Amino acid sequence: MYRFFLPPIESNFIVVGLVWHANVIYAI
């Protein structure tokens, strides 16, 4: 699920954002 190995920084940022968003929703 964690694809931090992707070269594009934008893709990495999107993945981090999605994971963070999912964690926030799950926390609520």
TORLO-748182 format. One record per residue (C-alpha): chain; x, y, z; residue number from 1; residue in one letter. Coordinates in steps of 0.25 Angstrom, whole numbers, plus 5000, padded with zeros to 4 digits. Example, Ala and Ser with C-alpha at 12.3 -4.5 7.8 and 13.67 -1.06 7.14 Angstrom:
<node><koltor>A</koltor><u>5049</u><v>4982</v><w>5031</w><fimar>1</fimar><loba>a</loba></node>
<node><koltor>A</koltor><u>5055</u><v>4996</v><w>5029</w><fimar>2</fimar><loba>s</loba></node>
END
This chain:
<node><koltor>A</koltor><u>5000</u><v>5000</v><w>5000</w><fimar>1</fimar><loba>m</loba></node>
<node><koltor>A</koltor><u>5012</u><v>5009</v><w>5003</w><fimar>2</fimar><loba>y</loba></node>
<node><koltor>A</koltor><u>5018</u><v>5013</v><w>4990</w><fimar>3</fimar><loba>r</loba></node>
<node><koltor>A</koltor><u>5029</u><v>5022</v><w>4994</w><fimar>4</fimar><loba>f</loba></node>
<node><koltor>A</koltor><u>5038</u><v>5016</v><w>4984</w><fimar>5</fimar><loba>f</loba></node>
<node><koltor>A</koltor><u>5032</u><v>5024</v><w>4973</w><fimar>6</fimar><loba>l</loba></node>
<node><koltor>A</koltor><u>5041</u><v>5034</v><w>4967</w><fimar>7</fimar><loba>p</loba></node>
<node><koltor>A</koltor><u>5031</u><v>5045</v><w>4965</w><fimar>8</fimar><loba>p</loba></node>
<node><koltor>A</koltor><u>5030</u><v>5054</v><w>4977</w><fimar>9</fimar><loba>i</loba></node>
<node><koltor>A</koltor><u>5015</u><v>5057</v><w>4973</w><fimar>10</fimar><loba>e</loba></node>
<node><koltor>A</koltor><u>5011</u><v>5043</v><w>4974</w><fimar>11</fimar><loba>s</loba></node>
<node><koltor>A</koltor><u>5018</u><v>5041</v><w>4987</w><fimar>12</fimar><loba>n</loba></node>
<node><koltor>A</koltor><u>5011</u><v>5053</v><w>4993</w><fimar>13</fimar><loba>f</loba></node>
<node><koltor>A</koltor><u>4998</u><v>5048</v><w>4988</w><fimar>14</fimar><loba>i</loba></node>
<node><koltor>A</koltor><u>5000</u><v>5035</v><w>4994</w><fimar>15</fimar><loba>v</loba></node>
<node><koltor>A</koltor><u>5004</u><v>5041</v><w>5007</w><fimar>16</fimar><loba>v</loba></node>
<node><koltor>A</koltor><u>4992</u><v>5050</v><w>5007</w><fimar>17</fimar><loba>g</loba></node>
<node><koltor>A</koltor><u>4982</u><v>5039</v><w>5004</w><fimar>18</fimar><loba>l</loba></node>
<node><koltor>A</koltor><u>4989</u><v>5030</v><w>5015</w><fimar>19</fimar><loba>v</loba></node>
<node><koltor>A</koltor><u>4988</u><v>5042</v><w>5025</w><fimar>20</fimar><loba>w</loba></node>
<node><koltor>A</koltor><u>4973</u><v>5045</v><w>5021</w><fimar>21</fimar><loba>h</loba></node>
<node><koltor>A</koltor><u>4970</u><v>5030</v><w>5023</w><fimar>22</fimar><loba>a</loba></node>
<node><koltor>A</koltor><u>4976</u><v>5031</v><w>5037</w><fimar>23</fimar><loba>n</loba></node>
<node><koltor>A</koltor><u>4969</u><v>5043</v><w>5041</w><fimar>24</fimar><loba>v</loba></node>
<node><koltor>A</koltor><u>4955</u><v>5037</v><w>5036</w><fimar>25</fimar><loba>i</loba></node>
<node><koltor>A</koltor><u>4959</u><v>5024</v><w>5043</w><fimar>26</fimar><loba>y</loba></node>
<node><koltor>A</koltor><u>4962</u><v>5032</v><w>5056</w><fimar>27</fimar><loba>a</loba></node>
<node><koltor>A</koltor><u>4949</u><v>5039</v><w>5056</w><fimar>28</fimar><loba>i</loba></node>
END
